[in-house]
Amino acid sequence: MTTYFQKASWGVWTADAAVLPGTYVQAVVAAGGTPVLLPPVGTDPSIVEVLDGLIISGGSDVDPEQYGAQPHRLTRAQPARDVHDIALTKAALDAEVPLFAICRGAQILNVAMGGSLIQHIPDVNPEADYQPAPGVFGNVEFTTAPGSISRHLLGPSASAPCYHHQAMDRIADGLSVTAAAADGTVEALETATGGWALGVQFHPEQNPNDLRLFNGFIEAATNYRKNRTESPGNVHQHV
């Protein structure tokens, strides 16, 4: 799982630290996985070679320079983290390592493949309420596309916690929209070909009572590891 790298406090100390909300870690463990944290320092995309799956976590806005746009006055980016997450995303896609991209992670997936973002949803949809207040999660209801990972795991419709002021604009070639809210906001993206890859605009880790997406991801990671280690000439690798 990718992490933040920013100022944090523990005990009597306040300093730069690699941090990630505990809900991500707890969801992975509850679904049967072993969490490995990947801070955006010393980026080495080859790390995906020893992973069974990769989660690109949420966080700050994606730097609009990554998709050729000027920054909105409300855009707050961490460019070093963008470089890290995009590099790992591309490496995972190339190797067909199962990829689960959450909120900002789904935006990273779209941008990494050549898509773009709406930098402030209220500019184009004043009625949107995907970020009710600072630190307060909203709730989004959405429908899923037939034949998709989203439909397989969540059924025809579902709801989930959300917290974002940006959204998908141009969808990258090679990605398809597999879930959307009633107002058209893209809620899930999947690759059209290749391995298991799912990006969701919402925050499934914030609902510990609904682990269906994490269960599906861990199942995909388990199958990936099994297929890799049983292939002739491959060495069993641990995470």
N, C-alpha and C positions, 0 to 999 in steps of 0.2 A: 504494500500500500504506500502510495506517495504521501508525503507529509508537508506541512508548513515548515518554514524556517524563519523565525522572527522572535522578537523579544517576548519573554515569558517569565513568570515568577514561580519559585518553589523555595520553601523555607525562608531564609533571610536573603536569598539571591534573586536578582533580576538580571537576565542576560539573554543573548541570542540562544535559541534552542530549536531542536527539531520536535515539533508537536503535532498531534492529531487528536481530534475529539475521540474520547473513549468509546462512543457508540459504534464507530467503525470496527474497532478491535473486538468489542463484545459481540457484534453481529457475526463477524467471521468465525470466532470461536464457537458461538452458539450453533452455527451451521456446520461445524465439524472441521474447520480449517485451522491452520497455524499461521498467525500473523507475522509478517516480516515487514519492517518499516524502511522506506527508501527516501531519505531526506534529499532535497534538491542541492546537494553539495557533492562535488566529486562525481558528477554524472558519468555513468558507464552503461550505455545501452545493452552491452553484452550480458548484463546481470539477468536479463530475461531468459538466458539459456539455462539457468538453474532454478527458475521459478516454474510452478505449476499453473499459476494464474497471476494476473496483475489487476489491481484496483487503482484507478486514478481518482483521487478523492476531491471533495469540494474545496471551496476557498474563495480567494479574491477574483476579480474580473480578469479575463484574458486580455493581454496587451493588444489593442487594435492594430498595432504595427504588424502583428502576425498575419492579419488578413487585409492589409493595405488600406486601413481607414485612419482618420484622425480621431484622437480621443475625445469622447464626450466629457463634459465638465464633471460628471458624476462617476466616471470610470476610475477605478482604483486597481491598478495592476501590480504584479510582482514579476517583472520580466525574466529574472533568473529562474523562477519556478516554471514559467511557461516553457523555456528552453528545455528544462529537465523533463517536464511531463510530456511535451511533444516528442522528444527523442525516445522516451520509453514507450509511448503509444505506438509510434511507427515501428519500433523494434518488435513489439508484441504482435502487431498486425502482420509483419513480414514473417515471423516465426509461427504464426497461428497459435500463439499462446492465448488461452482464454482471457478476455479483457472485459472488465466491468467498470464503466466510467460513470461517475456520479456527479450530478449537478454541474459544477465547473468542469469536471472531468468529461462530461458529455460534450460540452462546448469545446474543450481541448480536442476531443476526437474529431468533431466536425471541422475545426480549423486546421488540424494536422493533415486532413485529407483534402483541404482546399476550399472549405466552406467559409461562411462569414456569420457575424452575429448582429442582432439588434442590441445596441448598447444601453438603451433604457426603455423598457417596455411601455411605461406610461406615455412616452412620446407618440407611440403608434396605437396604443390601446389604453386610454385613460381609465377604463373601468377595471383593469386588471388588478388583482390583489394577491400577488404571489410573494410579497414581502410586507406583511401587514404592519410591522413595526420593528425597530432594531432589536434583534435577538428573539423575535417572536415568529415561530413557524406558522405558515398558512396551511391550507389543505386544498389539494387539487383533485378533481375527478376527471377521468379520461377514458377513452375507448381504445382498444387495441386492434391491430390488423390481423386478419386471418393468416395462418401459416407462419407467424412470427414467434420468436422466443418470448416476446412480451405476452402474446395470446396464450402460448403453451403454459407459461408460469402463472399468469394472473387472470386468465379468462377474458371474456369479451370486454369487461369494464372493471375499473378499480379506482381507488383513491389512495393518496399518500401525502405525507407532509412535504411542504415546499418552502424554499426561501431563496429567491433570486430576483434581480431586477433586469437581467439580460436574458436573451432567448436566441434560438436559432433563426437565422435569416436565410441566406442561400445554403441549401443542403449540398454537401460535397458529393461529387461523382463517386460512386461506390458505396454510398450510404442510402438507406431508405428509411422513411418515417414509419414507425410501427406503433406509435401511440400518440394521441393528440387530445388536448382539452377542447371543450365546446367552442371556445373562441379562436381555435386554430393554433394555439401555442403548441409547439412540438414537445412532447413529453418523453419520447423514446426514439432512438436511432439504432439501426443494426446494419452490419455490413451485408452487402448483397451476395458476396461469395466469400470463401475462405472459412476460417475457424469461428468459434463462438465469440462474438463481440457484441456487447450491448451497452449503449449509453442512455442514461435516464436523467431528465432534467430535475426530477424531484429527489427527495432524501429518504430512501427506504431504511437507512440505518437508524432513523429517528423513530421508527415504529418496531420495537422489539417483539411485538405480538404478531408481526407479519414478516417472516423471514423467507418468503417464497423466492424472491430474487437471489438472495444470498445462498439459499439451498441449491438453486439452479446453477449458480456460479461455481460453488464448491463441487457439485456433481460434475460439471464440465472440466474443472481443474483435475479432479480425480481421474476421469477418463483420459484426459490429456497425458497425465503422468503414466497411467497404465499402458497406453498405446506407445508412448515414448520408450519406456523401459523394457517393453516386450519386443520392440523392433530389433532385428538382428544387428549386432554391432554397436548398439547403444549401451552405455554404462548407466547403472542405476544412480540417480542423483537425488540428494535430499535437500530440502529447504530448511 
